[in-house]
Amino acid sequence: MIRTAPGLHRGKGGDNKQATGNREPAQVDRGAYVLNLQRSRLFELRHDIDQIGKPVDRTEWGMSPPTVNAYYNPSMNEIVFPAGILQPPYYDPKQDDAFNYGAAGAVIGHEMTHGFDDEGSKYDAKGNLVNWWTPADRAAFEKQAECIQKQFDEFAVGDVHTNGKLVSGESIADLAGLKIAYAAYLKSQKGKEPQVIDGFTPEQRFFLGYAHSWAAQGRPEAERLQATTDPHPLNRFRANAPLTNMPEFATAFGCKADDPMVRPADKRCLVW
């Protein structure tokens, strides 16, 4: 998931005239893709120019409704979940609660946590760039964040290692979001009879739902580039790393202390 999402489309409602002001709507046809792209970017540029000198529109989205993504914008202190991500594999009304909490729930927790990560924590409730933490809280946070950074420094694509500091914010949000979702799931199940589905316990299905949401493939060249330039770690690292820091995962699957998916207690990361 991303923190900010400058896009070509706006999530603002209303008719064309209301949404575009005095501008003509962008023409999209079955012709050359590059021409559609150029017209869309020109439309967006004119929109941005038209906003100069006007109050900030806090109802405007940085993503289109069908986009399969979500974001937290620190300068607005807002979280946006387009309709596109509220469908399988992230949310499936046909699935059990455990699976959905592990997938969609972890995404929701992830975006919430961005308000308190290495970037979001520097903005106040109104989106102003203000340091509202005490020096002691900041120092404690940075110390815990170093644990995440060192863990991701160990991950590599061939001979290219992930930059732990670069992916710190996303990785902190992954771990904290997963823990929030797991706590929420357990709370939602109080008084309910646990059900084993396809041979998996509810706790196991929670983590399977999380892992399933990160299933992906990529070319080696693209993965090497992502490992060195993108604040979002590779999907497989995002799927595995948080789980190694959660004793709840080890308990759910009966892992032994020396299993690959279990980090030693003295190296286990816990930011929030």
C-alpha positions in Angstrom: 0.0 0.0 0.0 1.1 3.5 -0.5 1.1 6.6 1.6 0.3 9.1 -1.1 -1.1 8.5 -4.5 -1.0 11.2 -7.1 -3.0 9.8 -9.9 -4.6 10.6 -13.2 -8.1 10.3 -11.9 -10.1 12.0 -9.2 -12.5 10.4 -6.8 -14.7 13.5 -6.7 -18.4 13.0 -7.3 -20.9 15.0 -9.4 -21.5 15.5 -13.0 -18.8 16.3 -15.6 -19.2 20.1 -15.3 -18.9 20.0 -11.6 -15.9 17.7 -11.6 -14.0 19.5 -14.4 -14.9 23.2 -13.8 -14.4 25.1 -17.0 -12.3 22.5 -18.6 -13.3 20.1 -21.3 -13.4 16.4 -20.2 -10.4 14.3 -21.2 -11.1 12.4 -24.4 -10.6 8.6 -24.1 -11.0 6.5 -27.2 -9.9 3.3 -28.8 -7.0 5.0 -30.6 -3.4 5.0 -29.5 -2.8 4.4 -25.8 -0.1 7.1 -25.7 -2.5 9.7 -26.9 -5.1 8.8 -24.3 -2.3 9.1 -21.7 -1.2 12.5 -23.0 -4.7 13.8 -22.9 -5.3 12.5 -19.4 -2.1 14.1 -18.1 -3.0 17.4 -19.8 -6.4 17.2 -18.1 -4.7 16.6 -14.8 -2.2 19.4 -15.3 -5.0 21.9 -16.1 -6.8 20.7 -13.0 -3.7 21.4 -10.8 -3.2 24.8 -12.3 -6.8 25.6 -11.8 -6.4 25.0 -8.0 -3.8 27.7 -7.5 -5.0 30.3 -5.0 -8.0 28.2 -4.0 -8.6 26.5 -0.6 -7.5 22.8 -0.3 -10.3 20.5 -1.3 -10.3 17.8 1.4 -13.0 15.8 -0.5 -10.6 15.0 -3.4 -9.1 11.6 -3.7 -5.7 10.7 -5.0 -7.0 7.5 -6.5 -9.9 6.5 -8.7 -12.7 4.3 -7.2 -11.8 1.1 -9.1 -8.1 1.3 -8.1 -6.9 -1.8 -6.2 -4.9 0.0 -3.6 -5.2 2.2 -0.5 -3.3 5.1 1.0 -2.7 7.3 4.0 -2.0 11.0 3.2 -0.1 12.7 6.1 -0.7 16.2 4.8 -4.5 15.5 5.0 -4.4 13.0 7.8 -6.8 10.9 5.8 -7.1 7.2 4.8 -8.7 6.2 1.5 -9.9 2.8 0.6 -11.3 2.8 -3.0 -14.0 0.3 -3.8 -11.5 -1.6 -6.0 -9.6 -3.0 -3.0 -12.7 -4.1 -1.1 -13.1 -7.2 -3.2 -11.2 -10.5 -3.6 -8.4 -11.2 -2.8 -8.4 -8.6 -0.1 -12.1 -8.8 1.0 -14.3 -11.7 0.0 -17.8 -11.9 1.5 -17.8 -15.6 0.7 -14.8 -16.2 2.9 -14.8 -16.6 6.7 -13.9 -13.8 9.1 -10.4 -15.1 9.8 -9.4 -15.0 6.2 -10.8 -11.5 5.6 -9.3 -10.1 8.8 -5.9 -11.4 7.7 -6.2 -9.8 4.2 -8.4 -6.7 4.3 -8.0 -6.2 8.1 -4.2 -6.1 7.8 -4.5 -3.5 5.0 -6.7 -1.3 7.1 -4.3 -1.7 10.1 -1.4 -0.9 7.8 -2.9 2.4 6.6 -3.8 3.4 10.2 -0.3 2.8 11.3 1.1 5.1 8.6 -0.1 7.9 10.8 2.5 6.9 13.3 5.4 5.8 11.1 8.7 7.5 10.2 6.8 10.0 8.0 3.2 10.2 9.4 4.4 10.8 12.9 5.8 14.2 11.8 2.3 15.5 10.9 -0.3 16.6 13.4 -4.0 15.9 13.4 -4.7 18.6 10.9 -1.9 17.5 8.5 0.6 20.2 9.5 4.3 19.4 9.5 4.6 19.6 13.3 6.7 17.5 15.7 4.1 16.5 18.3 6.2 13.7 19.9 8.3 14.1 23.0 12.1 13.5 22.4 11.9 10.3 24.5 9.1 8.9 22.4 10.9 9.7 19.2 14.1 8.1 20.4 12.2 4.9 21.5 10.4 4.7 18.2 13.7 5.1 16.2 15.3 2.4 18.3 12.5 0.0 17.5 12.5 1.0 13.9 16.1 0.0 13.6 15.2 -3.6 14.3 12.9 -3.6 11.3 15.5 -1.9 9.1 18.2 -4.5 10.1 15.8 -7.4 9.3 15.1 -6.1 5.8 18.7 -5.4 5.2 19.2 -9.2 5.3 16.8 -9.8 2.4 18.2 -10.0 -1.0 17.3 -10.5 -4.7 20.4 -12.3 -6.0 23.3 -10.2 -4.9 21.1 -7.0 -4.4 20.1 -6.4 -0.8 17.0 -4.6 0.2 17.6 -1.1 1.7 16.1 -1.5 5.2 16.0 2.2 5.9 14.2 2.9 2.6 11.4 0.3 3.3 11.2 1.1 7.0 7.8 2.9 6.9 6.1 0.3 4.9 7.5 -2.5 6.9 6.6 -1.0 10.2 3.0 -0.5 8.9 2.9 -4.2 7.7 3.9 -5.6 11.1 1.8 -3.2 13.2 -1.2 -3.5 10.8 -1.1 -7.3 11.0 -1.0 -7.2 14.8 -3.9 -4.8 14.9 -5.9 -7.0 12.6 -5.1 -10.1 14.6 -6.2 -8.4 17.9 -9.4 -7.2 16.2 -10.1 -10.7 14.8 -9.8 -12.3 18.2 -12.0 -9.6 19.8 -14.7 -10.2 17.1 -14.8 -13.9 17.8 -15.6 -13.8 21.5 -18.5 -16.0 22.3 -18.3 -17.7 18.9 -17.5 -21.4 18.2 -14.2 -21.7 16.3 -14.6 -23.6 13.0 -11.9 -25.6 11.2 -12.2 -25.0 7.4 -10.3 -27.2 4.9 -8.2 -28.6 7.8 -7.0 -25.2 9.0 -7.9 -23.5 12.3 -9.2 -19.9 12.3 -5.8 -18.7 13.5 -4.1 -20.4 10.7 -6.6 -19.1 8.2 -6.0 -15.6 9.4 -2.3 -15.9 8.4 -3.2 -17.7 5.2 -5.4 -14.8 4.3 -2.6 -12.4 4.9 -0.1 -14.4 2.8 -2.7 -14.9 0.0 -3.0 -11.1 -0.3 0.7 -10.8 -1.2 0.8 -13.5 -3.9 2.6 -12.1 -6.9 5.2 -12.8 -9.6 7.8 -10.5 -11.0 10.7 -10.5 -13.4 14.2 -10.7 -11.8 15.2 -7.4 -13.3 12.1 -5.6 -12.0 12.6 -7.2 -8.5 16.2 -6.0 -8.4 15.1 -2.5 -9.3 12.4 -2.5 -6.7 14.8 -3.8 -4.0 17.0 -0.8 -4.5 14.6 2.1 -5.3 11.1 1.3 -4.0 10.0 2.1 -0.4 7.7 -0.9 -0.7 9.6 -4.2 -0.2 9.0 -7.2 -2.5 5.7 -9.0 -1.8 7.3 -12.2 -0.6 9.4 -10.2 2.0 6.3 -8.4 3.1 4.4 -11.7 3.5 7.2 -13.4 5.5 8.9 -10.8 7.6 6.0 -9.7 9.8 5.1 -13.3 10.6 8.5 -14.1 11.8 8.1 -11.4 14.5 4.8 -12.8 15.7 4.7 -15.5 18.3 1.0 -15.9 17.4 2.0 -17.2 14.0 4.5 -19.7 15.5 1.8 -20.9 17.9 -0.8 -21.3 15.2 1.3 -23.5 13.0 3.3 -25.3 15.8 6.6 -23.9 14.7 9.8 -24.8 16.6 12.2 -22.2 17.9 14.8 -23.0 15.2 12.3 -23.0 12.3 13.0 -20.5 9.4 9.8 -18.6 10.1 10.6 -17.9 13.7 13.0 -15.1 14.8 14.8 -15.6 18.1 13.2 -13.7 21.0 16.2 -11.3 21.3 15.9 -10.3 17.6 12.2 -10.1 17.4 10.9 -6.7 16.2 8.0 -4.9 17.9 7.4 -1.3 17.1 3.8 -0.9 18.0 
